[in-house]
Amino acid sequence: MEASAQRHPAASERTRSEHRLAWLLCAPAVIAMLAVTAYPIGYAIVLSLQRIDLRFPDQSGFVGLDNYGAVLSSDLWWTDIFNTVFVMVTSVAIELVLGMAIALVMHRAIFGRGVVRTAVLIPYGIITVVAAFAWQFAFAPETGFVNHLPLIAEDMDWFGGRFSSFAVIIMAEVWKTTPFMALLLLAGLVTIDSQLYEAAKVDGASAWQRFTRITLPLMKPAILVALLFRTLDAFRVFDTIFIMTRGAQDTESVSILGFNQLISRLNLGLGSAVSVLIFLCVLAIAFLYVKGLGTRVEEGRPGS
Amino acid sequence: MRRGGREYALWSIAILAVLVVALIPVIWLISLSLKPTDAVADGRFLPSDISFDNYKSLFEGGIDNSPFIKPLINSILIALSTTVIAITFASFAAYAIARLEFPGKRLILAGALAIAMFPPISTVGPLFDMWRAIGLYDTYPGLIIPYLTFSLPLAIYVLVAFFREIPWELEQAAQVDGATPFQAFSKVIVPLAAPGMFTAAILVFIFAWNDFLFAISLTSSDASRTVPAALAFFTGESSFTQPTGSIAAAAVVVTVPIIVFVLFFQRRIVSGLTAGAVKG
């Protein structure tokens, strides 16, 4: 049928009308996606080259790269980059290990798989802000139960120090997003032929050898896809930090810095420079992963 | 046999651990919300006395004075509108991608993937400025539009994965019987595609329901503020006390129905979240 479609003029008219139909069907989604990404990022670049402070509207004007200079030479930006990368790397690393463990439990368990799947979907269904409040209340010295647990000092002020705050923030992030990691890894796990394990068993490979020599290499694409989406998601960390500390004790992330400049201080010029720099960081992270993945990323899927 | 017993015990511990860790924050919030005001700071994991005062205070004063009713309505309407529009747009696009051959198909898929990685904070400033200029600031469409943008990639990928599994011969059969391509789509394919669309709808709804960044950046009042944003602005009896009990009660109200829903449709959600992930 395809071959005759090329030769027959009526059929090629049909091909053209099929293209038109396809574009027509895709148009609403494409427009909706571009309207809030391509245009605003272009507009953000324009804003970032100007002095625009909505509290002092008469001082507006073109300032070139001054806003970028101001951001990149400020200690706050570099502190926030450190915080963001620290939370991102730590939480994604923990999620990968835990997610793999949970995926293995779901895959290999002789019973109770349904229970585990049910359990991991609970964090997925909870609003991030709500989860952040739950953990904040749990660790707060006034209301929490955590300080009454054994081995924990009763007067431990979790949100009084930088790295104890990070510990709670990372815990909340890990709790909320490990299910997603586990489900993606499980999807990769089920594609591995179980005969490989049987053969390795016969050859005398230990469970650990089977995991490192069979599971990990075969799951590399699934692991990289899961890591890519979780890393980019973790780089945008905002909700949990906003609720728990609002950036106090030097725990601010770059997204919170952008929000503070744009929405709290109404400094659109400086805030847009921060936005564009965050965009460039995300591009750089995505580029590194895509290089690692090769072309496989297009076969992957967007996260949530 | 002894080895089997030990294995059974190990699996039981692993499964129990996952279950307990997943449930702790939920039980903790329910417990906090039921504690009477003077017991909120008792540090007990479970309440010794139960009171429903926190829930009553949420709904006191009706729609005009309650800090919670209007945001709850906003959240539901905004998330539902986003879901309906996103699924409509995404179904059209996914149908074309799964079914038709056309130039630009790979570009659309790659573009959708790029948008899934896009940092929302980078659009907050421009949207804030644009929405104020054209009157969308602090309105429903002002939130629905960005939610649409950021949920479409997810919806398109899930739907393409589902649509590729549909027996399309049925569509051809309908066309042979004289149906137009549109009729073949709406009368034959849509009913077959409904389960996939429902899965995508759940994921989009949860995405919109969960958002916080746009909700606090693009709203300024109860006219369109959603629950996550409203929670951050909850105030206590005095400005010095955090209204722990009310926040916990509100959190329970927006969490429990979603969890029940998620658990009820868990198979669909798992298949949606992992759609396409194994095709590498």
Contacts between the chains, C-beta under 8 A, distances in Angstrom:
chain1	res1	chain2	res2	distance
A	18	B	100	5.4
A	18	B	101	7.2
A	18	B	102	6.8
A	19	B	100	7.7
A	19	B	102	4.5
A	19	B	103	7.0
A	21	B	96	7.2
A	21	B	100	6.7
A	21	B	181	6.3
A	22	B	96	4.1
A	22	B	100	4.3
A	22	B	101	7.9
A	22	B	102	3.8
A	22	B	105	7.5
A	23	B	96	7.8
A	23	B	102	6.7
A	23	B	104	7.3
A	25	B	92	4.0
A	25	B	93	6.1
A	25	B	95	6.0
A	25	B	96	4.0
A	25	B	100	7.9
A	26	B	92	7.0
A	26	B	93	4.5
A	26	B	96	5.2
A	26	B	97	7.4
A	26	B	104	7.8
A	26	B	108	5.7
A	28	B	88	7.8
A	28	B	89	4.4
A	28	B	92	6.4
A	28	B	93	7.6
A	29	B	89	4.3
A	29	B	90	5.9
A	29	B	92	6.8
A	29	B	93	4.0
A	29	B	108	8.0
A	29	B	152	5.4
A	29	B	156	6.4
A	30	B	93	7.3
A	30	B	108	6.3
A	30	B	111	7.4
A	32	B	89	6.0
A	32	B	145	7.5
A	32	B	148	5.0
A	32	B	149	5.8
A	32	B	152	6.0
A	33	B	111	6.9
A	33	B	112	6.7
A	33	B	115	5.2
A	33	B	149	5.3
A	33	B	152	5.3
A	33	B	153	7.1
A	35	B	145	6.9
A	35	B	149	6.7
A	36	B	123	5.8
A	36	B	127	6.8
A	36	B	145	6.0
A	36	B	146	5.0
A	36	B	148	7.6
A	36	B	149	3.7
A	36	B	150	7.6
A	37	B	115	5.4
A	37	B	118	5.3
A	37	B	123	6.4
A	37	B	149	6.2
A	39	B	126	7.7
A	40	B	122	7.5
A	40	B	123	4.2
A	40	B	126	3.7
A	40	B	127	5.8
A	40	B	130	7.3
A	41	B	122	5.9
A	41	B	123	6.8
A	41	B	126	7.6
A	43	B	126	4.1
A	43	B	129	7.6
A	43	B	130	7.1
A	44	B	122	6.1
A	44	B	123	7.3
A	44	B	125	5.9
A	44	B	126	4.9
A	47	B	125	6.5
A	47	B	126	6.7
A	47	B	129	7.2
A	101	B	14	7.9
A	102	B	18	6.1
A	105	B	11	7.4
A	105	B	14	5.2
A	105	B	15	6.8
A	105	B	18	6.9
A	109	B	11	5.4
A	109	B	14	7.6
A	109	B	15	6.7
A	110	B	7	7.1
A	110	B	8	7.2
A	110	B	11	6.1
A	111	B	8	7.9
A	111	B	11	6.8
A	112	B	11	6.7
A	112	B	12	7.6
A	112	B	15	4.5
A	115	B	15	5.8
A	115	B	19	6.3
A	116	B	15	5.6
A	116	B	18	5.3
A	116	B	19	7.4
A	117	B	266	6.2
A	117	B	270	6.4
A	118	B	263	5.7
A	118	B	266	6.0
A	119	B	18	5.0
A	119	B	19	4.5
A	119	B	22	4.1
A	119	B	23	7.2
A	120	B	18	6.8
A	120	B	22	6.4
A	121	B	262	5.2
A	121	B	263	6.5
A	121	B	266	5.3
A	121	B	269	6.3
A	121	B	270	7.5
A	122	B	22	4.6
A	122	B	23	6.6
A	122	B	26	6.4
A	122	B	259	5.8
A	122	B	262	7.5
A	122	B	263	7.7
A	123	B	22	6.0
A	123	B	25	8.0
A	124	B	206	7.5
A	124	B	262	6.7
A	124	B	269	7.4
A	124	B	273	7.8
A	125	B	206	6.6
A	125	B	255	7.5
A	125	B	258	4.8
A	125	B	259	4.9
A	125	B	261	7.4
A	125	B	262	3.7
A	125	B	263	7.9
A	126	B	25	7.3
A	126	B	26	7.3
A	126	B	255	5.5
A	126	B	258	7.4
A	126	B	259	7.1
A	127	B	209	6.6
A	127	B	210	5.0
A	127	B	212	7.8
A	127	B	227	7.4
A	127	B	228	5.5
A	127	B	251	7.8
A	127	B	254	6.4
A	127	B	255	6.9
A	127	B	258	7.9
A	128	B	210	5.9
A	128	B	212	6.5
A	128	B	228	7.6
A	129	B	212	5.1
A	129	B	228	4.1
A	129	B	231	5.8
A	129	B	232	6.8
A	130	B	29	7.3
A	130	B	228	7.5
A	130	B	231	7.3
A	130	B	251	4.3
A	130	B	254	6.7
A	130	B	255	5.6
A	131	B	25	6.0
A	133	B	29	7.7
A	133	B	231	6.8
A	133	B	247	5.6
A	133	B	248	7.5
A	133	B	251	5.9
A	134	B	25	3.8
A	134	B	26	7.7
A	134	B	28	5.7
A	134	B	29	5.0
A	134	B	248	8.0
A	134	B	251	6.9
A	135	B	25	6.4
A	137	B	28	7.2
A	137	B	29	7.8
A	137	B	32	6.0
A	137	B	244	5.9
A	137	B	247	7.9
A	137	B	248	6.9
A	138	B	24	7.9
A	138	B	25	7.2
A	138	B	28	5.7
A	142	B	41	5.1
A	143	B	32	7.1
A	143	B	40	5.7
A	143	B	41	5.4
A	143	B	43	7.2
A	143	B	244	5.3
A	144	B	43	6.5
A	145	B	28	7.2
A	145	B	43	5.6
A	145	B	44	6.6
A	145	B	45	4.4
A	147	B	43	7.0
A	148	B	43	4.8
A	148	B	44	7.8
A	175	B	21	7.2
A	175	B	25	7.1
A	180	B	273	6.7
A	183	B	270	5.9
A	183	B	273	5.2
A	183	B	274	5.5
A	184	B	273	7.4
A	184	B	274	6.1
A	184	B	277	5.3
A	186	B	274	7.3
A	187	B	274	3.8
A	187	B	277	4.5
A	187	B	278	4.7
A	188	B	277	7.0
A	188	B	278	6.1
A	190	B	278	7.3
A	191	B	278	5.1
A	221	B	280	4.0
A	222	B	277	6.6
A	222	B	278	7.0
A	222	B	280	6.7
A	225	B	277	6.3
A	225	B	280	6.6
A	226	B	277	7.8
A	228	B	117	7.9
A	229	B	116	7.5
A	229	B	117	7.7
A	232	B	117	4.9
A	232	B	119	7.8
A	235	B	119	7.3
A	236	B	119	5.2
A	236	B	120	6.7
A	236	B	121	6.6
A	238	B	121	6.9
A	238	B	212	7.0
A	238	B	213	5.4
A	239	B	212	4.4
A	239	B	213	7.2
A	239	B	228	7.5
A	242	B	212	7.2
A	242	B	216	8.0
A	242	B	232	7.2
A	243	B	232	6.6
A	254	B	121	7.8
A	255	B	119	7.3
A	255	B	121	4.4
A	255	B	213	7.3
A	258	B	121	4.6
A	258	B	122	7.7
A	258	B	124	7.0
A	258	B	125	7.4
A	259	B	121	6.6
A	259	B	124	6.8
A	259	B	213	7.2
A	259	B	216	7.9
A	259	B	217	6.7
A	262	B	124	5.9
A	262	B	125	4.2
A	262	B	128	6.3
A	262	B	217	7.4
A	263	B	124	7.1
A	263	B	128	6.5
A	263	B	216	7.4
A	263	B	217	5.0
A	268	B	125	5.6
A	268	B	128	7.8
A	268	B	129	6.0
A	271	B	125	5.0
A	272	B	125	4.9
A	272	B	126	7.3
A	275	B	119	7.9
A	275	B	121	6.0
A	275	B	122	4.2
A	275	B	123	7.7
A	275	B	124	7.2
A	275	B	125	5.4
A	276	B	122	6.8
A	278	B	119	5.2
A	278	B	121	5.9
A	278	B	122	5.7
A	279	B	118	7.7
A	279	B	119	5.9
A	279	B	122	4.4
A	282	B	117	6.3
A	282	B	118	7.3
A	282	B	119	4.9
A	282	B	122	8.0
A	286	B	114	8.0
A	286	B	117	5.3
A	296	B	280	4.6
A	297	B	113	7.1
A	298	B	106	7.3
A	298	B	109	6.5
A	298	B	110	6.0
A	298	B	113	6.8
A	299	B	276	7.1
A	299	B	279	4.9
A	299	B	280	4.7
A	300	B	113	7.2
A	300	B	276	7.1
A	300	B	277	6.6
A	300	B	280	6.5
A	301	B	113	7.9
A	301	B	154	7.9
A	301	B	157	4.5
A	301	B	158	7.7
A	301	B	161	7.6
A	301	B	275	6.3
A	301	B	276	4.1
A	301	B	277	5.4
A	302	B	112	6.7
A	302	B	113	5.8
A	302	B	115	7.7
A	302	B	116	2.8
A	302	B	117	7.5
A	302	B	153	4.3
A	302	B	154	5.2
A	302	B	157	5.6
A	303	B	116	6.4
A	303	B	154	7.7
A	304	B	154	5.6
A	304	B	203	6.1
A	304	B	206	7.5
A	304	B	207	5.8
A	304	B	273	7.0
